[in-house]
Structure formats: structure tokens, C-alpha cells
Amino acid sequence: MEIAVHPNRAVVVKAPMRTELGLIEKRVQKRARWIFKQLRYFEQFTPRTPPRQYLAGETHIYLGRQYRLKVEVGTEASVKLSRGHFHVTCVGSATPAVVRELMQRWYIERAHAQFVASFERCWPKFEPYNLVRPRLAIRLMRTRWGSLSSRGVMTLNTLLVKAPRECIDYVVMHELCHLKHHNHGAGFYRLLDSVFPDWKRVKHRLEACMA
């Protein structure tokens, strides 16, 4: 059985299909103090960043840095980073919907490159354990930065590319530890401590900068 509190303050309980509801409730009640501690921890990061409107002048984040948005109309659609700005060029019409689509496409492309680079930085730490190298996938997720499936697929949240590189490495390391330890037991944290000793500081930075 696993109990997790996510940054959006959602409490998620996972248990085997045949587990009695009463047993699940007892386990949750037993962990109540820890759950409330986690909820209070995440409350410090509210209010969260308001939804982006994709209008000129607002800021957007990439690898932990904020860039101000500049929008113009041209002959070729593009998104470029230069001198502290996102320069978005639209063809025909520079509506927020068009800007949003161009930027999302740009983020996906950059996410793939950054996540592959992060994986290559992190994987050598796990080679001594003779683990099967997982396949990397990228998609937008609402409550998690990453996950590892039983089929050996590591999925990373596209939005993670907005975080600093060390935060991306932390999420990759976290998921790779699940190759050896499928839950968050003592063995999992011993392995995480050994491959990424500074993970607690980086985890806090991730939660703070992405709030």
C-alpha cells in the first residue's frame, strides 16, 4: 500500500485490488499526522503561478529561468530565446491561441532533448546494479513529475523542462531508483541517498520554483 501527497495537495492512496476498505482507512488514519505535515509543507508555495495568457510582456520559464514574452508577425513561425526574452513569431495572426501552440511545440522539443541528456547523466550511477535500461517517454501529467511503469517505461512530465537541470536530474534519479525498489521504503531512500546525496535540497527547489 502506498500513500502519496502531491504538490497540488492531492492525497493519493494505492492498494491491491482485493484490499478491504477498512484496512485502507486504518492505514490512512495511522499516517494522518504525516499527511497533514506534507499538506502544510506544500501550502507554503501558494498562491501558485496564475495560468499563462500567452500575451506579450508576461513571463515564461525554461530550465529555471524566467523569460519575458515578445510576440510579432512574420513570414515564418518560430520560437527563439535571446537576451532574456522568448521571441515568438507568428504567421498571419498573433493570437494567444497561436502563441500557445507554438510555445507548447517548442517546450516539447526542448523537453525531449533535455530529458535525454539528463538520463545519460544519471544512468551511469545505476549501471553497477545490472538493471534493465528503461525506455523514456514524455507526456503532460497533472499531478506527477515522473513515473516508472512495470513494463520499464520512464515517463517524464513535459512541464519538468521548466525546472532547473538539477531538478530534472533529481526526478530521473528518483524514477531510476524504482527499478530496484518499487515502493518508497527504507531501501529506496538508501539508494537515493547514495546516488543523489543532495536530493532533499533539490526536491525543495523543484517544488518552490514550479509552484
KAUR-V961584 format. One record per residue. N is the residue number from 1. RES is the residue in one letter. SS is DSSP state (hx for helix, st for strand, lp for the rest). PHI is phi as a letter, one per 20 degrees, with the letter a starting at -180 (NA if undefined). Layout:
((N & RES & SS & PHI) (N & RES & SS & PHI))
This chain:
((1 & M & lp & NA) (2 & E & st & c) (3 & I & st & d) (4 & A & st & c) (5 & V & st & d) (6 & H & lp & e) (7 & P & lp & g) (8 & N & lp & e) (9 & R & lp & m) (10 & A & lp & e) (11 & V & st & d) (12 & V & st & d) (13 & V & st & d) (14 & K & st & d) (15 & A & lp & b) (16 & P & lp & g) (17 & M & lp & g) (18 & R & lp & e) (19 & T & lp & f) (20 & E & lp & f) (21 & L & hx & g) (22 & G & hx & f) (23 & L & hx & f) (24 & I & hx & f) (25 & E & hx & f) (26 & K & hx & f) (27 & R & hx & f) (28 & V & hx & f) (29 & Q & hx & f) (30 & K & hx & f) (31 & R & lp & e) (32 & A & hx & g) (33 & R & hx & f) (34 & W & hx & f) (35 & I & hx & f) (36 & F & hx & f) (37 & K & hx & f) (38 & Q & hx & f) (39 & L & hx & f) (40 & R & hx & f) (41 & Y & hx & f) (42 & F & hx & f) (43 & E & hx & f) (44 & Q & lp & f) (45 & F & lp & e) (46 & T & lp & e) (47 & P & lp & f) (48 & R & lp & f) (49 & T & lp & g) (50 & P & lp & f) (51 & P & lp & g) (52 & R & lp & f) (53 & Q & lp & d) (54 & Y & lp & l) (55 & L & lp & d) (56 & A & lp & g) (57 & G & lp & o) (58 & E & lp & f) (59 & T & st & d) (60 & H & st & c) (61 & I & st & d) (62 & Y & st & b) (63 & L & lp & l) (64 & G & lp & n) (65 & R & st & d) (66 & Q & st & e) (67 & Y & st & c) (68 & R & st & e) (69 & L & st & e) (70 & K & st & d) (71 & V & st & c) (72 & E & st & b) (73 & V & st & d) (74 & G & st & b) (75 & T & lp & e) (76 & E & lp & b) (77 & A & lp & f) (78 & S & st & a) (79 & V & st & c) (80 & K & st & c) (81 & L & st & d) (82 & S & st & b) (83 & R & lp & l) (84 & G & lp & m) (85 & H & st & c) (86 & F & st & e) (87 & H & st & d) (88 & V & st & d) (89 & T & st & d) (90 & C & st & d) (91 & V & st & d) (92 & G & lp & n) (93 & S & lp & c) (94 & A & lp & d) (95 & T & lp & f) (96 & P & hx & g) (97 & A & hx & f) (98 & V & hx & f) (99 & V & hx & f) (100 & R & hx & g) (101 & E & hx & f) (102 & L & hx & f) (103 & M & hx & f) (104 & Q & hx & f) (105 & R & hx & f) (106 & W & hx & f) (107 & Y & hx & f) (108 & I & hx & f) (109 & E & hx & f) (110 & R & hx & f) (111 & A & hx & f) (112 & H & hx & g) (113 & A & hx & f) (114 & Q & hx & f) (115 & F & hx & f) (116 & V & hx & f) (117 & A & hx & f) (118 & S & hx & f) (119 & F & hx & g) (120 & E & hx & f) (121 & R & hx & f) (122 & C & hx & e) (123 & W & hx & g) (124 & P & lp & g) (125 & K & lp & f) (126 & F & lp & d) (127 & E & hx & g) (128 & P & hx & f) (129 & Y & hx & e) (130 & N & lp & l) (131 & L & lp & e) (132 & V & lp & f) (133 & R & lp & f) (134 & P & lp & f) (135 & R & st & e) (136 & L & st & e) (137 & A & st & c) (138 & I & st & c) (139 & R & st & a) (140 & L & lp & f) (141 & M & lp & c) (142 & R & lp & e) (143 & T & lp & c) (144 & R & lp & c) (145 & W & lp & e) (146 & G & st & a) (147 & S & st & b) (148 & L & st & c) (149 & S & lp & e) (150 & S & lp & f) (151 & R & lp & e) (152 & G & lp & n) (153 & V & st & d) (154 & M & st & e) (155 & T & st & d) (156 & L & st & d) (157 & N & st & f) (158 & T & hx & g) (159 & L & hx & f) (160 & L & hx & f) (161 & V & hx & f) (162 & K & hx & f) (163 & A & lp & e) (164 & P & lp & g) (165 & R & hx & g) (166 & E & hx & f) (167 & C & hx & f) (168 & I & hx & f) (169 & D & hx & f) (170 & Y & hx & f) (171 & V & hx & f) (172 & V & hx & f) (173 & M & hx & f) (174 & H & hx & g) (175 & E & hx & f) (176 & L & hx & f) (177 & C & hx & f) (178 & H & lp & f) (179 & L & lp & f) (180 & K & lp & d) (181 & H & lp & c) (182 & H & lp & f) (183 & N & lp & c) (184 & H & lp & d) (185 & G & lp & e) (186 & A & hx & f) (187 & G & hx & f) (188 & F & hx & g) (189 & Y & hx & f) (190 & R & hx & f) (191 & L & hx & f) (192 & L & hx & f) (193 & D & hx & f) (194 & S & hx & f) (195 & V & hx & e) (196 & F & lp & b) (197 & P & lp & g) (198 & D & lp & e) (199 & W & hx & f) (200 & K & hx & f) (201 & R & hx & f) (202 & V & hx & f) (203 & K & hx & g) (204 & H & hx & f) (205 & R & hx & f) (206 & L & hx & g) (207 & E & hx & f) (208 & A & hx & f) (209 & C & hx & f) (210 & M & lp & d) (211 & A & lp & f))
